[in-house]
Amino acid sequence: MQAGAVIGIGIDLVESDRMAALLQRWGERFRDRAFLPGEQAYCEAAAFPCQHYCGRFAVKEAVSKAFGTGFGPHLGLLDIEVLRNDATGAPSVRLSAKGQRLAETLGVERIMISLSHTHHYAVAQAVLVGRCS
């Protein structure tokens, strides 16, 4: 494991009932504002899509908190893409060009993600790692 300096940490918890209500009420409009096409395809292919939407939303929130910006002009929901390693199942994120610029400005070299979900909740943690001084 490569050592580095922790630049920021973030955590988020999402309730499945709340996500289900958003998906029910706003449907495609909400999905298109919060999730990229690849994320939507992954979630919709799952047996319980809402659980996976919850997890991805929690990751995005955790990452935005780790950056210290939340969602706004510096970072939006669609600037963070949640990916899954096909071999291991481990989650990771890919940032948009705007997100990459923010990461470079802060000296972020790596974003570490942890994600877990049940039928009722999803929780995610993000750690931003930079070069040791």
Backbone bond lengths (Angstrom), bond angles and torsions (degrees), N, CA, C in turn:
res aa  C-N    CA-C-N  psi(-1)  N-CA   C-N-CA  omega(-1)  CA-C   N-CA-C  phi
1 M - - - 1.454 - - 1.519 108.02 -
2 Q 1.297 115.54 133.92 1.445 122.25 -179.17 1.535 109.91 -83.28
3 A 1.325 116.89 130.99 1.463 121.52 179.81 1.520 109.87 -78.41
4 G 1.305 115.51 154.86 1.462 120.82 177.60 1.510 110.02 -167.01
5 A 1.301 114.87 170.43 1.458 121.34 178.79 1.523 109.38 -91.06
6 V 1.321 116.32 134.84 1.457 120.27 176.35 1.529 108.22 -77.07
7 I 1.320 115.39 123.59 1.460 121.75 -179.07 1.524 110.55 -97.94
8 G 1.321 116.40 -32.21 1.456 119.95 179.93 1.508 111.48 -167.57
9 I 1.326 116.30 153.53 1.461 121.53 174.68 1.525 108.39 -132.18
10 G 1.329 115.38 151.72 1.454 120.45 177.21 1.513 109.50 -149.54
11 I 1.302 116.29 151.59 1.459 121.80 178.51 1.523 107.64 -141.71
12 D 1.338 116.69 149.59 1.449 120.12 176.40 1.519 109.88 -150.57
13 L 1.329 115.12 149.31 1.456 123.81 178.93 1.527 107.42 -126.77
14 V 1.333 116.92 129.82 1.463 121.96 -179.40 1.520 108.62 -122.03
15 E 1.340 115.69 132.68 1.455 121.39 176.81 1.530 109.78 -85.46
16 S 1.325 116.39 130.79 1.460 121.15 -179.51 1.524 112.02 -60.45
17 D 1.336 118.39 -39.40 1.463 120.91 -179.54 1.529 111.23 -61.78
18 R 1.309 116.05 -39.20 1.473 119.58 179.40 1.529 110.91 -67.64
19 M 1.337 116.67 -42.46 1.462 120.14 178.35 1.529 110.15 -65.38
20 A 1.322 116.99 -41.49 1.464 120.45 178.84 1.529 110.67 -60.07
21 A 1.327 116.78 -39.83 1.460 120.75 178.88 1.534 111.08 -65.09
22 L 1.338 116.85 -41.54 1.469 120.50 177.54 1.527 111.14 -63.45
23 L 1.314 115.91 -44.55 1.463 120.23 179.99 1.532 110.73 -65.01
24 Q 1.313 116.34 -39.04 1.472 120.86 179.59 1.525 110.53 -67.48
25 R 1.311 116.69 -46.96 1.461 120.61 -174.79 1.525 112.90 -72.75
26 W 1.340 116.35 -45.11 1.466 120.15 -171.82 1.522 113.96 -106.24
27 G 1.335 117.97 -16.52 1.457 122.52 174.97 1.512 114.95 49.97
28 E 1.326 114.42 -127.46 1.464 121.44 -175.40 1.525 112.12 -60.69
29 R 1.323 117.32 -34.51 1.469 120.71 -179.80 1.537 110.53 -59.92
30 F 1.336 116.57 -46.32 1.461 120.27 177.77 1.522 110.80 -66.66
31 R 1.325 116.52 -47.20 1.474 119.73 -178.63 1.521 111.10 -57.13
32 D 1.324 117.54 -42.47 1.464 120.19 -178.23 1.528 113.04 -70.68
33 R 1.321 117.53 -23.95 1.470 120.63 178.46 1.521 112.58 -86.33
34 A 1.334 116.41 -20.41 1.464 119.73 -174.57 1.525 114.28 -112.48
35 F 1.341 117.38 -23.97 1.462 120.04 -171.58 1.522 110.97 -133.47
36 L 1.315 115.45 138.06 1.457 121.47 177.16 1.536 109.56 -74.91
37 P 1.335 117.59 161.05 1.472 120.35 -176.73 1.532 114.57 -53.78
38 G 1.323 118.28 -40.56 1.464 120.66 178.85 1.516 112.27 -65.26
39 E 1.331 116.83 -37.45 1.462 121.09 177.48 1.531 110.05 -66.07
40 Q 1.324 116.23 -43.67 1.457 120.09 179.10 1.525 111.20 -62.38
41 A 1.322 116.81 -43.14 1.469 120.54 179.48 1.519 110.74 -61.30
42 Y 1.332 117.21 -43.53 1.465 120.91 179.08 1.525 110.42 -61.54
43 C 1.337 116.99 -49.05 1.466 120.76 -177.73 1.524 111.51 -63.52
44 E 1.309 117.18 -44.57 1.462 121.02 -176.99 1.519 112.35 -67.59
45 A 1.329 117.67 -23.95 1.467 121.28 178.93 1.526 112.06 -80.92
46 A 1.320 117.39 -12.25 1.467 121.69 -177.58 1.528 110.56 -80.31
47 A 1.323 115.69 157.94 1.462 121.39 178.65 1.531 111.17 -63.21
48 F 1.329 117.42 -36.26 1.466 122.85 179.49 1.529 108.53 -126.39
49 P 1.332 117.65 81.07 1.471 120.94 -175.03 1.517 114.41 -53.23
50 C 1.321 117.97 -38.47 1.469 120.75 -175.96 1.526 111.45 -58.73
51 Q 1.318 117.94 -39.17 1.466 120.85 179.52 1.525 110.66 -60.75
52 H 1.315 116.21 -39.09 1.463 120.28 -177.92 1.524 111.53 -75.95
53 Y 1.337 116.73 -36.12 1.467 118.79 172.67 1.530 110.01 -61.66
54 C 1.322 116.72 -41.85 1.474 120.84 177.94 1.521 110.96 -57.97
55 G 1.309 116.03 -48.08 1.458 120.55 -179.02 1.510 112.30 -60.73
56 R 1.325 116.58 -45.54 1.458 120.03 -179.50 1.529 111.43 -66.44
57 F 1.326 116.87 -38.01 1.458 119.65 177.71 1.530 110.20 -65.38
58 A 1.321 116.71 -42.03 1.469 120.65 178.25 1.520 110.96 -61.01
59 V 1.335 117.94 -40.76 1.468 120.86 177.59 1.523 110.21 -61.62
60 K 1.326 116.86 -46.95 1.461 120.27 -178.54 1.532 110.91 -60.09
61 E 1.330 116.22 -43.35 1.476 120.27 177.69 1.527 110.99 -63.53
62 A 1.335 116.81 -44.15 1.461 120.47 -179.23 1.531 110.94 -62.07
63 V 1.319 116.76 -41.69 1.469 120.69 179.07 1.527 110.40 -64.34
64 S 1.327 116.68 -44.59 1.473 118.97 -179.43 1.527 110.84 -63.04
65 K 1.322 116.57 -36.26 1.466 120.33 177.39 1.522 110.96 -69.35
66 A 1.319 116.98 -38.73 1.468 120.26 178.39 1.524 110.73 -62.51
67 F 1.319 116.87 -36.27 1.470 120.43 176.63 1.523 111.63 -71.82
68 G 1.331 116.61 -17.45 1.452 120.40 179.83 1.516 113.49 80.43
69 T 1.324 116.78 12.18 1.458 120.58 -176.30 1.519 112.78 -108.11
70 G 1.324 117.63 -24.67 1.451 119.20 -167.33 1.522 107.33 62.10
71 F 1.328 116.33 -166.00 1.457 119.36 177.09 1.508 109.66 -92.99
72 G 1.317 116.00 133.71 1.456 121.84 -178.52 1.510 109.42 175.44
73 P 1.329 116.43 -147.12 1.465 119.11 -175.16 1.531 114.46 -66.15
74 H 1.322 117.93 -24.62 1.469 120.25 -177.38 1.519 112.97 -86.29
75 L 1.330 116.88 -27.53 1.462 121.46 -174.27 1.522 108.96 -157.18
76 G 1.318 116.14 129.00 1.457 121.06 178.48 1.522 111.13 -117.62
77 L 1.323 115.61 170.84 1.468 120.28 -179.99 1.521 112.46 -56.67
78 L 1.320 117.28 -38.02 1.467 120.57 -177.53 1.526 113.03 -83.99
79 D 1.338 116.64 -0.21 1.471 120.50 174.67 1.524 111.61 -85.82
80 I 1.332 116.69 -6.04 1.468 122.15 -179.13 1.518 107.46 -124.31
81 E 1.317 116.65 117.80 1.464 121.33 177.53 1.521 109.01 -109.07
82 V 1.312 116.13 126.70 1.459 121.27 178.75 1.519 108.65 -91.88
83 L 1.322 115.06 124.60 1.466 122.31 -178.46 1.521 109.86 -114.43
84 R 1.315 115.77 162.55 1.460 121.81 177.11 1.523 108.10 -128.56
85 N 1.329 116.25 127.91 1.454 121.09 176.51 1.522 108.00 -71.23
86 D 1.331 117.08 118.39 1.467 120.96 -177.20 1.527 112.82 -62.09
87 A 1.310 117.09 -31.68 1.468 120.36 -177.51 1.527 112.39 -78.26
88 T 1.336 116.91 -40.02 1.466 119.74 -173.80 1.524 114.19 -111.05
89 G 1.332 117.25 -18.70 1.455 120.97 -175.13 1.517 113.36 82.56
90 A 1.323 117.89 -2.12 1.469 121.79 -177.45 1.525 111.01 -68.09
91 P 1.343 116.62 137.03 1.462 119.32 176.88 1.525 110.99 -80.82
92 S 1.314 114.48 153.84 1.461 121.38 173.45 1.518 106.87 -151.68
93 V 1.311 116.77 173.50 1.459 120.38 177.41 1.518 110.43 -127.84
94 R 1.325 113.28 151.98 1.461 121.55 172.29 1.522 105.62 -125.18
95 L 1.325 115.77 130.59 1.462 121.08 -178.82 1.521 110.56 -95.22
96 S 1.329 115.51 148.85 1.460 121.48 172.76 1.531 108.18 -67.94
97 A 1.318 116.63 176.08 1.470 120.79 177.59 1.525 110.07 -59.13
98 K 1.335 117.08 -41.26 1.471 120.52 178.49 1.526 110.47 -63.57
99 G 1.313 117.30 -43.46 1.458 121.70 177.47 1.519 112.01 -64.03
100 Q 1.316 116.54 -38.76 1.474 121.21 177.91 1.522 110.90 -62.92
101 R 1.326 116.41 -40.83 1.479 119.72 178.67 1.527 110.73 -62.78
102 L 1.334 116.58 -42.07 1.461 120.08 177.18 1.524 110.62 -62.17
103 A 1.335 116.13 -44.56 1.469 120.76 179.39 1.530 110.65 -60.37
104 E 1.311 116.80 -44.77 1.469 120.52 179.59 1.527 110.83 -63.60
105 T 1.317 117.34 -40.88 1.469 121.58 178.92 1.525 111.06 -59.43
106 L 1.341 116.22 -38.57 1.465 121.01 -178.79 1.527 113.22 -88.13
107 G 1.321 117.84 -5.10 1.456 121.03 -179.62 1.520 113.99 81.28
108 V 1.324 117.06 21.14 1.467 121.11 179.66 1.526 109.47 -76.91
109 E 1.327 115.30 125.38 1.459 120.59 178.30 1.523 112.46 -107.37
110 R 1.325 116.19 -21.28 1.466 120.18 -176.24 1.522 108.75 -154.34
111 I 1.324 115.53 145.48 1.465 121.13 175.13 1.526 107.07 -120.65
112 M 1.316 114.97 118.83 1.463 120.85 179.16 1.526 108.43 -98.76
113 I 1.332 116.12 135.81 1.464 121.95 -175.08 1.520 109.99 -126.06
114 S 1.320 115.45 142.49 1.459 122.08 168.91 1.518 106.39 -131.69
115 L 1.334 116.42 137.52 1.459 122.16 -174.41 1.513 109.38 -142.53
116 S 1.334 116.10 138.07 1.459 121.14 175.94 1.520 108.07 -148.29
117 H 1.330 115.47 147.85 1.461 117.93 176.65 1.520 111.49 -147.94
118 T 1.332 113.98 154.11 1.453 123.01 174.01 1.529 106.28 -123.05
119 H 1.299 117.14 -170.23 1.462 119.64 176.98 1.524 111.74 -67.71
120 H 1.323 118.03 -23.39 1.459 121.26 -173.50 1.526 115.26 -109.19
121 Y 1.322 117.98 -23.63 1.462 121.38 -175.05 1.523 111.30 -143.75
122 A 1.331 114.24 155.41 1.459 121.47 168.09 1.528 106.74 -130.41
123 V 1.322 115.66 139.44 1.449 120.63 178.95 1.535 108.28 -130.49
124 A 1.321 115.25 142.88 1.463 119.69 178.36 1.517 109.48 -141.95
125 Q 1.323 114.54 148.23 1.454 121.30 175.14 1.531 108.11 -128.88
126 A 1.312 115.19 141.95 1.464 121.31 176.80 1.529 108.86 -127.14
127 V 1.316 115.77 139.10 1.462 122.29 176.20 1.523 107.19 -126.62
128 L 1.325 116.64 123.39 1.459 121.66 175.75 1.518 107.82 -92.25
129 V 1.318 115.60 127.66 1.465 121.47 -176.37 1.519 108.95 -119.69
130 G 1.336 115.11 135.88 1.466 121.28 177.34 1.513 110.21 -126.46
131 R 1.281 115.31 -177.03 1.459 122.18 -179.64 1.517 110.18 -69.20
132 C 1.331 116.99 138.99 1.473 121.20 174.13 1.509 109.41 -67.96
133 S 1.295 116.14 142.11 1.483 120.79 -179.83 1.504 111.10 -77.51
